[in-house]
Amino acid sequence: VKGRVAEALLYIQNVFGTDEEGVLAYKMSRKDMAAMAGTVYETVIRMLNELVSDGCIQLQENGIRILDNGRMKEFCAASESNVNSVDR
């Protein structure tokens, strides 16, 4: 699930960019993010807090700043490999 949340954040960054402070330019509610990641609101909150603890993002009053794109992409790749192994 962390990989799907990371993927949603990277998607928002790629499509909408960031403001002058490096904060994601598109403000998405946690509920919308949950729908995008295919999970529930509470799980998104938990995954965002894990991404903060991992040093990948920073939660601010005005939005989310991605600090480590490379690590976020690693979470996405790990999530994809887990999905592929389940499908086999």
Secondary structure, DSSP 8 states (H G I E B T S, - for coil): -HHHHHHHHHHHHHHH-B-TTSBBSS---HHHHHHHHTS-HHHHHHHHHHHHHTTSEEEETTEEEES-HHHHHHHHHHHHHHHHHHH-
